[in-house]
Amino acid sequence: MQYVNLGRCGLKVSRIALGCMSFGVQARAWRLDEEASRPVIRRALELGINFFDTADMYGNGESETVLGRVIADVVPRDEVVIASKLFYPVRPDPNGRGLSRKAVFAAVDASLRRLQTDYIDLYQIHRWDDETPIEETMEALHDIVKAGKVRYLGASSMFAWQLCKAQHTAAQAGWTRFVSVQPHYNLLNREEEREMLPMCRSEGIGVLPWSPLARGRLARPWSAESSSDRVRHDRTAEMLYAASANADQHVVEAVGRVAADRGVSYAQVALAWLLSRPGVSSPIVGAGKLAHLEDAVGALAVTLSDDECATLEQPYQPHARSFYQEVPGRDQDR
């Protein structure tokens, strides 16, 4: 395993982060109950992964609960980096979502209880909140850092100007700033290369791409239909990729050519490309099976040439912007 600083801060994170959205929920298609989640988390630790990303809305808190139990059982708390998020609805009342001071204080305490920990290493806003002044949000986040409940702050999908405004607001007041951002970024959607990624490189903000394999589309031949529950029930994937299918096919075919020449998997090529991008700290990889995890970690041994990167990038066509403001119901997948 390789480790890097998260952006310009001193926190060391594994170059592969394990996304925990699928853990802890038995009733939903493609989700794993606690018994099935445990071997995946254990194997991640064995492979050297120290970085685990979850959110309070994943399974309405069940992902945090399972992650917290497994970590408490198998590894000293200070040896891992736990990241979580807030913003989406977790309760039906008007204050059960968003980034108000009330919501921030309630959300962090609830996440701490579920995670069975005294602190969260990286606490992230899941989306921008148009209904709350950014000054209120940044001060509340600063206060939970100073209270010892959170070590570092991060952001997720938003416009670059919004991240700029948040950082400026915090800097002007002497509050804690974001050290990382989670953008939607992969070979099928590179729109964040226009503004967000250059800004992050300039300001030393770590980049943690979510959906690095485009919901599995970069992990198999274009013509190969997946029979997995994830593919058949993932509504978010349809929203993200259905409209760009014609253009995306050419990118996937390029991944296949490089993978065949290298004798490695599609997923390893797609992840190796992402890991080679300037400023990218750790792609957040979901793994429903141990083989998925092994495949992802294997990408660290793949170094692509400039010509191979050009082959992968050449077919790309501009896409509609990533979604930033959607507010799904409590049980809708991100």
N, C-alpha and C positions, 0 to 999 in steps of 0.2 A: 504494500500500500504506500502511496505517496501522500504527503501532507503539505498544505500551504497555509499561509496567513489568509484570513478572510478579509480581502481588500487590504486596506492600510492598517487595520487594527492588529493587535497581537494574538488574537485567537487562532489556534491551529486547527484546521479541519481536514478530514480525509478528502481526497479528490473526487471520490464518489460519495454522495449522500444518499441515505435510504429514505425514500418517501413512504410515509406510514398511512396514507389515506385508505388503503385497503384492509387495514388490520382492525380486528375486534368486532366485526359485524357479521353475524351468521345469517341474518335474515335476508340480506341483499345479494342479488346475483353478483358474482365475481369477487365479493368480499370474503375475507378469511376470519373465522372465529378465533378466539384466543388460542385454542389448542393448535390450530394450523398456523397461526402467526408466530408462535414462539420459536419454531425451528428456523424460520427465516431471519428473525432478529438475532438469534444466537449465531447463525452462520455469518451474518454480516459482521458481528464482533470478531469472530474467528479470522475473517479475511482482513481485519484491520480497519474496518469502517468505524469511525467514532462519531459520526454526524447523522442525526436522526431528525427528520422534519415531519411535523404533524400540524394539526389545527384543531381548535375547539369545535368546529362544525363538522369534522370528519366523523361520521356515525353519531353525530350529536354528542360528542365527547368520548365515545367508546374507544376510538383510536388512542387518545391520550391515556385512557385507563389501562389498556393492554400494554402500551409501551412502558408506562410507569411501573407496572407489575413486573414485567420481564427484566427491565433494567435493575430494579431493586433486588431481584433474585440472582442475577448472574454477574454483575460487574459493579465495582465501586462507582458511585455517582459522579465523582470528579473526573473520572477517566473518559466520560462521554460528553458530547455536545448535543443538547436537546434544544430544538427549535420548535416553536409553536406560533400560532397566529390568532388574531381576532378580527372581527368586523361583521361576519355573516350572522344571520339569526340563530340563536341558540335557545331562545325562549319566545313565546308568542306575544309577550307584552311589548309596549312601544320602546322600552329601554333595553330590550333583549338583543340588540344588535347595534352596530355603528361604532363610532370612535369618540363618543362624548366622555367626559371625565367619569361620569357614573358608570358607563359601559366598560371603560378601561379598567377601573378598579374592581368591578365585579368579575370581569372576564379573567383577569390574571389570577385572582384568588381561586376561582373555580378550576382553572387549568392546573394550578399548583396542587390542589387537592387531588385531582384525577391523576396527575403525574407522580404523586407521592414524593414530591421534592420540595426543598425550601427555595429553589430559584430556577429560573429558566435562562439558559445561556443566551439564546437569540429569540427575542419576542418581536413579531412582525405584524404590521398592519396588512390585512389580506387584500384590501382595496382602499381607495380614496373615499372619504365620506363628505359628500357635498353638503350635508345637513349640519355639519359641525365645523366651526372655525378651526383652521389648522393650528392656531395659537393654543386653543384649548387642548387639542389632541397632543401636541408636542410637549406641553407643560405636564399633562397627566402622565405621559410616557416617561418623561424625565423624573417625575416624582417616584414612580415605581422602581426605576433604576436606583435612585438614591435611597429608597427604602430597602434595598437589597433583594428585591423579588426578581429582578431581571439584571443580567450582566451587559447585554448589548441589544441594540434596536435595529430592526430591519424593515424594509418595505417590500411590496410585491408589485403586481402589474399596475402601472399607472403611466401617465404621460410624463415625459422628461421635465416639462415645466412644473408639474406638480411636485416631483421629487426635489427640484431646485428650490421651489417655494418652501417646502418643509425644512430643507437643510438651512436655508437662509433664516427662516423664522427661529430655528433652534440656535443658530450661531449668534444671532443678534441678542438673544436673551440669555446666552450662556447655558443653554440646555443641551442635553445629550442628542447627538445627531445619529442618523442611520449609518450603519457600517456596511449594509448589503441591500441588494434588491433582487427579487425573484421575477424575472421576465419570462414570457412565453417565447422560447428561442430554440430553434432546431433547424435542420436542413430544409424543412418544408415551410418554415416561416421565419424569415430573417429580417423582418421589418424593424426590429429593435436596433439593427445596425445603423439606422439613420440618425437617431438622436440619443437614445438611452445609453447604448453601450459606449459611444465616445465620451459621453458625460461621466459615466462610471469610471472609465480609465483615467480621465482627467482629474477626478476628485478622489481616486483611490477607494471607490466603493466596490465591494465584492459582488460578483454576478453569480447567481444560483439558478440556472435555467430549469424551469419546470416543463414537463412533457418533452424531455430530450429526444425521445424516440417517436414523437408525434402519435401517441396513443397506440403504439405498435406498428404503425404504417412504415416506419423505417427499419423494422426488425424482420421483414420477410419480403419475398418477391411480390410485386404488385398484383400479379395474377393469382396469388395464393390467398384464398379466403380463410380467415381464422375462424375456428369453431369455438373460441373461448367465450365465456360468459361476458367478460369485459368488453369485447368488441361488439357483441350482439346487444348489449344493454347500455352502452356508453353514449348518452345523449349529447354530452359536451363535445365528443369527438366529431359528431355530425355537424355541430355548430361551427367548429373550428376548421374542418377540412373538406366538407362536402362540396363547397362552392369552388374550390381550387383543385379538384381532382385531376382535371386534364393536365394542368401544369405539374402537379405533384408527381404524376406517374413517371415523367422523364427524370426527375430527381432520384426517385427510388430505383429506377433502372440503372442510373449512374452508380448508386451505392452498390448495386448487385455486381456491376462490372469490376469495381475496385475490390469488393469482397472476394470474388472468384479469383482474381489475379493474386490476391494475398493469401488465399486459403483460410480466411477468417469469416466470421458471421457478419450479416448485415448490421446487427446492433453494434458490434465492435467498431465497424467502420464509422457509423453515424456518431457514436460517442467519442471516438478518437478525433474526429473532425471538431466536435464541440470542445473537447478538452484542449485543442490546439489554438482556440480563439483567444486573442489577447484579452485579459481581464476576467475570463471565466474561472471561477474558483472551483465549484463543485456542482455538476449536474445532479438534479434530484431524480433518482431512478426508482420507479416502483417495481416491486418484485413479488409476484404471486407464487412463484416457484423458486426452489433453490437454484435451478439451472439458469433462470433469468439473472439471478444475483452473480453467479459465477461468470456468466457471459459479460456482464457489465464491468466487473473488476478486471476481466481479461483485456478490456479495451485499453487499460493503462500501459500494456506492453506493445501497443500498436502506434507507431509513429509514421504519419503520412508524409509523403513528399509534397513539394510545391505543385508538381504536376498532378498528383492524385487529388489534392485539394481543389485545383482548378477544374478537374473533371467533375467533381461533386458540385461545385458552385455554378458552373456554366449554365445548366438548364433552368436555374431559378428565375421565376417571373414574379413581379411585385404582387403582393396580396393586399386584401383589405386589412385595415388595422386590427390588431388583437383586441379582444373585448376587455374593457376596463371597468365598466359600470354595471354589469349585470348583477342582479341580486336574486339568486335562486331561493327557492324554499329551503327549509332546514335540511331536507333529505336529498336535495339534488346534488349530483356530483359536480365537482369543479372540473 
